[in-house]
Amino acid sequence: MPGEAPGLGEQFGRTRAALLGLIRAHIDLARAEFSEIAGQIKRAAALGGAALLLLFLAGMLVAIGSLLFLGEAIFGSIGWGLLDGAELLVGGAALLAMAIVDLSPSRAFRALVVGIGVGLVVAGVLGFDWTWLDHRYLATMPPFLVAAVACAVLIGLLGLLLGSPFGRAAASGGFVAGSVVGAMLGLLASSGPGWRVAAAIGVAALLLFWPIVAAVFVFRNGIDTAKLKKRFVPQQTIETTKETIEWVREQMPLGRKS
């Protein structure tokens, strides 16, 4: 009849349907909100990544621009800033890589001292007025020959010292290479490049020899592989695990010794 109240089963069904509909509505609302939140997170991540990229590019621009500016201001050309800056970055990377192996701070400092010495010698040789020396004391020898011989002897001896820890062949090769480089520097010095260019080349020599001498300090006695293994392999954990496995085997009936 039209006026009859619904039965208990029908009321339960309606309530159940209303409850499920309410739950589905909440789920749909949560999905919509999470979807919108996910979109906002993606947008924030993209904007944050772009901001970090711009900061990285700004840092690179400041670093590179500073090196080029210093090259122009100190040495008279941005080319020297490019050369010395590139050597500084590459040499720094080499030193950090050698520090992973076996380069201690004291060895790095000693290598820096040697590099500074080489840089001062190179700058002094290139900036020296060899023409004045020839006119004053060595009138019978051309300036380029005097400068070439002096540089060849100085840098050849340095190559001999750096190569000696690795044997006679390396020492001889170092002396020959040093003599060739010294002769080339001597020819350049005889033309009188000036103190700014001499200082730029001296800094380049410093930045070149610093990682080279550091490498000599690291590799002259060989690399201690046992020490590297101890640093990078969890040996104590491995030994403890082995002992635990042996103990477990002994505790098992089939693993006990008769």
C-alpha positions in Angstrom: 0.0 0.0 0.0 1.2 3.6 -0.6 1.2 4.6 3.0 3.1 1.5 4.3 6.5 2.1 5.9 9.5 0.3 4.3 10.7 -2.9 5.9 13.8 -3.4 7.9 15.6 -5.0 4.9 14.7 -2.2 2.6 15.8 0.4 5.1 19.1 -1.3 5.6 19.6 -1.5 1.9 18.9 2.2 1.5 21.2 3.1 4.4 23.9 0.9 2.9 23.6 2.5 -0.5 23.7 6.0 1.1 26.8 5.1 3.1 28.6 3.6 0.1 27.6 6.7 -1.9 29.0 8.9 0.8 32.2 6.9 0.9 32.6 7.0 -2.9 32.0 10.8 -2.8 34.8 11.2 -0.1 37.1 8.9 -2.2 36.4 11.0 -5.4 37.0 14.2 -3.4 40.3 12.9 -2.0 41.4 11.7 -5.4 40.7 15.1 -6.9 42.5 16.9 -4.1 45.5 14.6 -4.2 45.6 15.0 -8.0 45.6 18.8 -7.6 48.3 18.5 -4.8 50.4 16.2 -7.0 50.2 18.8 -9.8 51.3 21.6 -7.3 54.2 19.4 -6.1 55.3 18.8 -9.7 55.1 22.5 -10.4 57.0 23.4 -7.3 59.6 20.8 -8.1 60.0 22.1 -11.6 60.3 25.7 -10.4 62.7 24.7 -7.6 64.8 22.8 -10.1 64.9 25.8 -12.5 65.9 28.0 -9.6 68.7 25.7 -8.5 69.9 25.5 -12.2 69.9 29.3 -12.4 71.9 29.5 -9.1 74.4 26.9 -10.4 74.8 28.9 -13.6 75.3 32.1 -11.6 77.9 30.4 -9.5 79.7 29.1 -12.6 79.5 32.5 -14.3 80.9 34.2 -11.2 83.7 31.6 -10.9 84.7 31.7 -14.6 84.2 35.4 -14.9 86.4 36.0 -11.8 89.2 33.9 -13.3 89.0 35.7 -16.6 88.9 39.1 -14.9 91.9 38.3 -12.7 93.8 37.1 -15.9 93.0 40.4 -17.5 93.7 42.6 -14.5 96.9 40.8 -13.3 98.5 39.4 -16.4 97.0 41.6 -19.1 95.0 39.1 -21.0 91.9 36.9 -20.3 93.7 34.1 -22.1 96.0 33.7 -19.1 93.0 33.7 -16.8 91.5 30.9 -19.0 94.8 28.9 -19.0 95.6 29.3 -15.3 91.9 28.8 -14.3 91.7 25.6 -16.3 94.9 24.3 -14.7 93.6 25.2 -11.2 90.4 23.3 -11.7 92.0 20.3 -13.4 94.8 20.2 -10.8 92.3 20.5 -8.0 90.3 17.6 -9.4 93.6 15.5 -9.7 94.5 16.3 -6.1 91.1 15.3 -4.8 91.3 12.1 -6.8 94.7 11.3 -5.3 93.4 12.2 -1.8 91.1 9.2 -2.2 94.1 7.0 -2.8 96.8 8.1 -0.4 97.5 11.9 -0.6 97.8 13.3 2.9 97.5 17.1 3.6 101.2 17.2 4.5 102.2 15.7 1.1 99.9 18.0 -0.7 101.5 21.0 1.2 105.0 19.8 0.3 104.0 19.4 -3.3 102.6 22.9 -3.2 105.9 24.2 -1.8 107.8 22.5 -4.7 105.3 23.9 -7.2 105.7 27.4 -5.8 109.5 27.0 -6.1 109.1 26.0 -9.7 106.8 28.8 -10.5 109.1 31.4 -8.9 112.1 30.0 -10.9 110.1 30.0 -14.2 108.8 33.5 -13.6 112.3 34.7 -12.6 113.9 33.2 -15.7 111.3 34.6 -18.1 111.2 38.0 -16.5 115.0 38.4 -16.3 116.7 40.7 -18.8 119.0 38.2 -20.6 120.0 40.8 -23.1 121.5 43.0 -20.3 123.4 40.0 -18.9 124.8 39.2 -22.3 125.8 42.8 -23.0 127.3 43.2 -19.5 129.1 39.9 -18.9 128.7 37.4 -21.9 129.3 39.4 -25.0 130.4 36.3 -26.9 127.2 34.3 -26.4 123.8 35.1 -27.8 121.1 35.8 -25.2 118.8 33.0 -26.3 121.6 30.5 -25.9 122.4 31.7 -22.3 118.7 31.6 -21.3 118.1 28.2 -23.0 121.1 26.6 -21.3 120.2 28.0 -17.9 116.6 26.9 -18.1 117.6 23.5 -19.5 119.9 22.9 -16.6 117.5 24.1 -13.9 114.4 22.3 -15.2 116.4 19.2 -16.2 117.6 18.8 -12.7 114.1 19.1 -11.4 113.0 16.4 -13.9 115.9 14.2 -12.7 114.8 14.6 -9.1 111.1 13.9 -9.8 112.0 10.9 -11.9 114.6 9.3 -9.7 112.2 7.5 -7.3 110.9 5.5 -10.3 114.3 4.3 -11.6 117.0 5.3 -14.0 114.9 5.3 -17.1 112.3 7.7 -15.5 115.1 9.9 -14.2 116.8 10.1 -17.6 113.4 10.7 -19.3 112.7 13.5 -16.7 116.1 15.1 -17.4 115.6 15.0 -21.1 112.1 16.3 -21.0 113.1 19.0 -18.5 116.0 20.0 -20.7 113.7 20.4 -23.8 111.1 22.4 -21.8 113.9 24.5 -20.3 115.4 25.2 -23.7 112.0 26.3 -25.0 111.5 28.6 -21.9 115.0 30.0 -22.5 114.2 30.9 -26.1 111.0 32.6 -24.8 112.9 34.3 -22.1 115.5 35.7 -24.5 112.7 37.6 -26.3 111.9 39.6 -23.1 108.2 38.8 -22.6 107.9 41.1 -19.6 107.1 40.5 -16.0 103.3 40.2 -16.4 103.7 37.4 -18.9 106.5 35.8 -16.9 104.2 35.9 -13.8 101.4 34.3 -15.8 103.6 31.5 -17.0 105.1 31.1 -13.5 101.6 30.6 -12.1 100.8 28.1 -14.9 104.0 26.2 -14.0 103.0 26.2 -10.3 99.6 24.8 -11.1 101.1 22.2 -13.4 103.8 20.9 -11.1 101.7 20.9 -7.9 99.6 17.8 -8.9 102.6 16.2 -10.7 104.8 16.4 -7.6 101.8 15.2 -5.5 101.5 12.2 -7.8 105.2 11.5 -7.4 104.7 11.5 -3.6 101.8 9.1 -3.9 103.1 6.6 -6.4 106.8 6.5 -5.7 106.4 3.8 -3.0 103.4 2.1 -4.7 99.8 2.1 -3.6 99.0 0.2 -0.4 96.2 -1.9 -1.6 95.7 -3.5 1.8 95.2 -0.1 3.3 92.7 0.8 0.6 90.9 -2.5 1.2 90.7 -1.7 4.9 89.2 1.7 4.3 86.6 0.6 1.8 85.7 -3.0 2.7 83.7 -3.7 5.9 86.2 -6.4 7.0 85.2 -6.5 10.6 81.5 -7.0 9.7 82.5 -9.8 7.2 84.7 -11.6 9.9 81.9 -11.3 12.5 79.4 -12.7 10.0 81.6 -15.6 9.2 82.1 -16.3 12.9 78.3 -16.2 13.5 77.7 -18.6 10.6 80.2 -21.0 12.0 78.6 -20.8 15.5 75.2 -21.5 14.0 76.5 -24.5 12.2 78.0 -25.9 15.3 74.7 -25.4 17.2 72.8 -27.4 14.6 72.6 -31.2 15.2 73.9 -32.1 11.8 76.7 -29.6 12.1 78.1 -30.7 15.4 81.4 -32.6 15.4 81.3 -36.2 16.5 
